[in-house]
Amino acid sequence: MKKRGVAPLSICVTPTHKAQEQIEPHHSHLTMGLLTYAWVNAMTLWSELAQTLINQ
């Protein structure tokens, strides 16, 4: 029962090595970009929030 459920999933998740090599660098670069963007936004919001709290 377990093997039956896991096998199709692993087939779907794991592409061929060539495809993976092409996808991974782009994907990791995209992820880093999004994380950086989110981090900068969070820091900006946090500093704005801190300033408004201090000004009150």
Secondary structure, 3 states (H helix, E strand, C coil): CHHHHHHHHHHHHCCCHHHHHHHHHHHHHHHHHHHHHHHHHHHHHHHHHHHHHHHC
